[in-house]
Amino acid sequence: MDIRIGITNSPREINFSTDAAIDDVKKTIGTALSDKAPFFELADDKGNVFVIPTEGVAYVELGNEESRRVGFVA
């Protein structure tokens, strides 16, 4: 699954792919935002951990990666 997180006052967004289930990611982010936690952590499919401050989260986009088509499409 692809994750894109926009941070306020930052021209770049955080993009990465993870093997985690979409429901687990939603729960992690939702709980951190509702409990006003200072940050939350997400791991990508390579083992890197991202620590994201909840105060600066502008938006979160969750989506599945579409497989690329090979060949010509008529």
C-alpha positions as CSV (number, residue, x, y, z in Angstrom):
1,M,0.0,0.0,0.0
2,D,1.2,3.5,-0.8
3,I,1.1,6.2,1.9
4,R,1.4,9.9,1.2
5,I,1.5,12.4,4.1
6,G,1.4,16.1,3.7
7,I,3.1,18.2,6.4
8,T,2.1,21.9,7.0
9,N,4.7,24.5,6.2
10,S,6.7,21.9,4.2
11,P,7.0,21.9,0.5
12,R,7.6,18.2,0.3
13,E,5.4,15.3,1.4
14,I,6.3,11.9,2.8
15,N,5.8,9.1,0.4
16,F,6.5,5.4,1.0
17,S,5.1,1.9,0.6
18,T,4.2,-0.5,3.4
19,D,3.1,-4.1,3.8
20,A,0.8,-3.1,6.7
21,A,-2.9,-3.5,6.4
22,I,-4.9,-0.4,5.6
23,D,-7.0,-0.8,8.7
24,D,-3.9,-1.0,10.9
25,V,-2.5,2.2,9.4
26,K,-5.9,4.0,9.8
27,K,-6.1,2.9,13.4
28,T,-2.5,4.1,14.2
29,I,-3.1,7.5,12.6
30,G,-6.6,8.0,14.0
31,T,-5.6,7.1,17.5
32,A,-2.6,9.4,17.5
33,L,-4.7,12.3,16.2
34,S,-7.7,11.8,18.5
35,D,-5.5,11.3,21.6
36,K,-3.4,14.3,20.7
37,A,-0.2,12.3,20.8
38,P,2.9,14.3,19.9
39,F,3.8,11.8,17.1
40,F,3.1,8.5,15.5
41,E,5.3,5.9,13.8
42,L,4.8,4.0,10.6
43,A,7.2,1.5,9.0
44,D,7.8,1.0,5.3
45,D,8.3,-2.3,3.5
46,K,12.1,-1.9,3.7
47,G,12.1,-1.7,7.5
48,N,12.6,2.1,7.8
49,V,10.5,3.8,10.5
50,F,9.0,7.2,10.0
51,V,8.2,9.3,13.0
52,I,5.6,11.9,12.1
53,P,4.5,14.8,14.3
54,T,0.7,14.9,14.6
55,E,0.6,18.6,15.0
56,G,2.0,19.1,11.5
57,V,-0.2,16.6,9.6
58,A,-2.1,18.4,6.8
59,Y,-3.4,15.3,5.0
60,V,-3.0,11.5,4.7
61,E,-3.6,9.6,1.5
62,L,-3.8,5.9,1.6
63,G,-4.0,3.8,-1.5
64,N,-3.1,0.6,-3.2
65,E,-0.4,0.5,-5.7
66,E,-1.7,-0.4,-9.2
67,S,0.3,-2.9,-11.1
68,R,1.9,-1.4,-14.2
69,R,0.6,-2.7,-17.5
70,V,3.1,-4.3,-19.9
71,G,2.6,-4.1,-23.6
72,F,0.1,-2.2,-25.7
73,V,-3.5,-1.5,-24.7
74,A,-6.0,-1.3,-27.4
